[in-house]
């Protein structure tokens, strides 16, 4: 499946075709290996790039009354782990998202420095590199829910994704300047592209709440990116994300893609954690599992998404 996704997105599929035709043709791709790129972007759901994957299918809408393929008779909600990997393969960003049958999305960001197994145990951001199953098991235990699928992409690709949509608008409550991340942005609204988009997403030092404030930036970027995906830029975005995409082999991407047929807004929240604890193995956060389960259940229960505001 990963090879099919990459070959499809890498293809020079410049024609704008009906999304139903794309789905119908992709069903035949295993036999014919015809390169198709438009709808495959939905498979690249990862962290801050999740919005691109959600919106890409909605950008290629119905153009006539006769369907080229019928949606599955039964569509179920799915819980998907969206992962942004750093250059070492650690999960720099973890978003746990519930995709409902109507295409609505509720997402919970998991701080990368959460301890699994209690203080002094193993940090959650190390698990995927060792074995994806370890990460899914830890999330299931923490949240009391079943992880259906995961998708991962390199965070370094997000600057190119921002370029592909002409920049992503963000808003800061105060100027941001940091020598480590390279961010240099004024207070108020800015449109970030390329390296500045990456710097905005990477900054942790100089923020009052460290990685927790950085998570809010990821959420703001995610929401703003969703608003910028159009029919015209969907394919370039899919190509950029598709260069490093990795999804689990059991994911029926075709079925998943068909549920998205209109504008999508994403509800975001951050898993509550206790105060940072420093142990012999480093600093991290401890999560109250009972509280975490209640929080995720409530977030996944739905509700109106809040409009994005300015972040630190």
N, C-alpha and C positions, 0 to 999 in steps of 0.2 A: 504493500500500500504506500509506504514512504517513497519508494522509487517511482511509482506511478504518479504520485503527487508532484514530485520534483520534475519529472520529465514533462508533465502536462503544463506546469507553470513556466518552465524554461522555454517551451515552444513559442514560436513567433505567431501567436494566434491573434492577429490584429482585427479580425472581423468581429463586429458586434452582433451576436446572435441571441435568440430567445433563450432564456434560462432553462425552459423545459426541454428544448432541443439539446442543450448541452448535457442535461441529465440523461436524456434518452441515449445519446451517443456514448456517454461515459459508461453506461451499463454494458455497452458492446466493446469497451476498450480492452478488456482482458483478452478478447479474441483477436481484435484488430490492432490494438496498441495505437489508436489514433490520438495524437497529442491535442488535448483540450485544456484550456487554461482558465476560463471565466469562473466557474463555480468552485473550483478546487481550493480557492483561497479560504473557504470556510473551514478547511481542515487545519489551518494555521492559527488556531485559537491559542494565544499565549499571552498571559500577563498584560502588559500595556498595549500589546498589539491585538488583543482580543477583539477590540472594536472593529478593526479592519475585517476580521474574519466574519463577524456577525453581520456587518453591513454589506459586504461584497455580494452575497446572494440577493439582497434586496435591491441592489443597483441594476440588476438585469431582470426587469419585470415582464409581465405578460404583454404580448403584442398582438395576439389574436385569440379567438374564442376556443379553438380546438387544441386541446392539450397534446403535447408530444409524448408525455409520459404521465401516468397517474400517480399521485402520492400514495404512500403505503396506507392500507386500510386502518392500521392501528399505529399511532405515534405516541411514544411515551416520553416523559420528561427525562432529562439526563443531567447528571452531575459530572462536571468536567474540571480537572485540574489544569490550569493554564500557567505555564512555567517560563520564566525568562532566565536564561543561563548566562553566567559570566564567562570570561575567557578560560577559566579553569574547569568549567562544567558544573559549578555549584549553582543552586537555584537562588539567584539574586532577587527574584520576585516570584511570589506564589499567590495565585488568585484561584479561589475555589468558587466555581460558578454553577448556578442552576439554570438550565435552559428549558423553559416550559414548551409545551406543544404549540402554543400560539406565537412562539418566537421571542417572548419576553425573557429578560435575563436579570437575575439577582446574583451579585457577586460579593464574596467575602475575602478580603486580603488577609493573608497569614504572615505575620512578621517573620523575617528570615532567621532571626535569632531566638526563636522559641525553642526551649528545651523539650525533647521528647524523653519520657521516662523520668521526669522530675529534674530539679536543679542538679547540674553537674553531669547530666546524661549526655546525649548526643543532640547537636543542633539540627533542626529540621532541614536546613539548607544543605547539609552534607549527604542526605539520604539518597537523593535521586542519582547522584554520581555513582554511588555504590550499587544500587539496584532500584529501579523505578518502583518495584513492588514494596520496598521498604517505606518509601514515601507515601504511597497510597494506603498502606496499612496504618501508618502513623496518623494520617488525616482522618481515616475512618474511625479510629479509636478516639481521637480528639473530639470529633464532631458528632459521632453517633450516626453517621450517614454512610451510604455506600458510594464510593468513587467509581463511576462507570467507565471513564476514559481520561486520558491525559494527552496534552500536546505541549511541546517544548520548542523554543527557538532562541537563538543567541540575542542577547540584549543589544549587541553592537549593530544589529540590523535596523534598529528602530529609527536611527537618524535618517537612513535611506527611505524608510516608510514615510517619515514626516516630509521628506523632499517630494515623494511621489504624489502627495496630496496638496502640494504647494505651501506646506507649513502648517503647524498646529498652534492655535491660539491658546495661550495660558495667561493666568493673572496672578501676580505676586503682591502680597501685603507690604513687602519691603524689598529694597534692592538685594540682589543675590550676587555675591562675588566670592569665589572659592578657588584657591590655587590647586587643590587636589583634583577636583572634578573639571575645572576649567570654565565653570559657569560664570557669566558676566551679563546680568540682566537687570533692567531698571524695575522699580516698583510699578504696579499697574499692569496693563495688558501688553503682551508681546506675542509675536508670531515666531516660533522656533523651528529651525530646520537643522539637518545634518548634525554637526558636532555640538551645537548649542542645545539641540533637543536631547542628545545623549547626556550632556553636562547637567541639564536641568533634572533629568531622571536619576542621575548618579549621585548628586550632591547629598552628603550625609553630615559631614563636618560643618559646623557653624549653624546648624539647625537646632533649635531649642530642644526638640524631642528626638533628635537623631533620626534613626531609621523609621520611626513612626510618622514623622513629618514627611519623610521621603515617600512613604506609602501614599500619603494624601496627594503628593505630586503625581504619582503613577495613576491614581484614580482620576485626577483632573485631566491628565493627558489622554487616558483611555476614553473618557467621555467626549472630550473635544475632538479626538481623532474620529470617533464614530460619526460626528456631525459633518466631517469633511469628505467621507467616502461617497463617490458618485459613480454613475455608469461609466463616465469617461476615465476615471482614475482607478477603478476597481482592479483591472488586470495588472497594471504596473505595481500596485500595492501587493497583490497576490504573488507576483513574481519575486519581489524583494523578500517577503516573508518566507516564501517557499524555498529559498536557497539553503536554509538550515533547518527546515521543519522536521520534527520527529513526532509521530503519533503512534499510539499503541496499535498493534496489528489487528486487534479485534473490533476496531471502530468502523461501523458502517457509515462512512462519510456521506454517501449519497442520500440515505434516509435522513440523516441529520440536516443536510443542506435544504431539503425540500420544505422544512417548516418555516423558513424565513421568506416572507413575501411582502413585507412593508417596512416602514421606518421603525427602528429599534432604539429604545432608550435603556440604559443600563443602570440598575440600582447598585450602588457600591457602599460598602461598610468595612470596618477593620475589626478583626477578632479582638475582644478585650483581653488584656494581659495584665499581670501583676507588675510591681516595680522590678526594674532590672536587678538581677542578682549576679554577683561576681563570685566565681568559684575557682578552684585550681585549674579547671579546664577552660576558663574564659567567662565572659559576661553574656547573659541571656535572659530571656523572659520565661516565667512559669505560667502555665495556663490552668485555670480551674476547669476541669473537664465538664462538670455539671453545668457551669455557667456557659462554657463554650457550646455545648449541645443546645441549650436553650436559645442562645444567641443565633446560631446558624438556623435552627428551626424557624425562628421568627423572621429572619432575613429572607430565607427561602420561601416563606409563606406569602410573599408578594407585597404590593403596595406601590404608591406613586414614587417614581424616582425624583430625587431632589435636583434642582438646577445647580450646575457647578458654580462655585464661587471662587474667590481668591484664596491662595494657599500661602503658607510661610516659605 
